Amino acid sequence: MALHMRRNVSSRPPIERFKFTRYESIDVEAMTPPITPTTPVSPMEYEIQEATPKDKEDILNFLRTFFFKDEPLNKYLDLINEDNPRCVDLEKFALKELSNGINLKAVHNGNIIGICLNAVLKRDYLQNSEDQQKITDEKFSKIVRMLDKVGLESNVFQRFPDCDKAVTVKILSVDGNYRGQGIAKELLNKTREIAKELGAGFVTVDCSSHFTALALKKLGFELHYTLKYADHRENGTPVFKPEYPHVACTVYVQKV
């Protein structure tokens, strides 16, 4: 099922609605900080389309370029470097739900310029984790353990006792040459529409980046939970010390 929503930065036509089927997931992932565009771009038309397994290699190439290396925790751990240009566990973790029918891509001139990887959470998702991916990369396992902790402690469904289903944004990233043109905003707008179609009560995002948290706040999301990196310890020692201003992992939510 293909999704097509043409978007022009200089005008705002109505966003169409599309039907989706229900899926489950327990994965969460944070987003990347904004960077200054390397080259200015003029207002242009782009499309928001469904991202599917056939886009796997294009999405991976996009994430390798614009997300994996710059995400604050990956960067602190030196997860991706010249000697180790790929983290297979990270790639599998990010694309685990690519076939669920609710992932999105922004496309301009046939090229991906933005990605929004989404999944569905159900109220009992923390108790149904038997299909969790086995992580073998020692560095990445530290991130997964923290995300598990955030999921348990934040308990987003406790905030919304009348909701049994939510959509979580795992990764939201835009090509550095196209940032500042509202592409991430439109990807989130479409994600909210998807959540409504699925009967989800809210959208939730785990943020490892301070810049992502600021962007979500501007878009009307509310802070639900904060875990300061200085307070996340293993064997008495802080696990992460990313560069300032990335001082905490936060969870933001928005009712739909």
Secondary structure, DSSP 8 states (H G I E B T S, - for coil): ----EEEETT---------------------------SS-----EEEEEE--GGGHHHHHHHHHHHTTTTSHHHHHHT-S-SS----HHHHHHHHTTTTSS--EEEEETTEEEEEEEEEEEETTGGG--TT------HHHHHHHHHHHHHHHHH-HHHH-TT-SEEEEEEEEEE-GGGTTSSHHHHHHHHHHHHHHHHT--EEEEEES-HHHHHHHHHTT-EEEEEEEGGG-EETTEES---STT--EEEEEEEE-
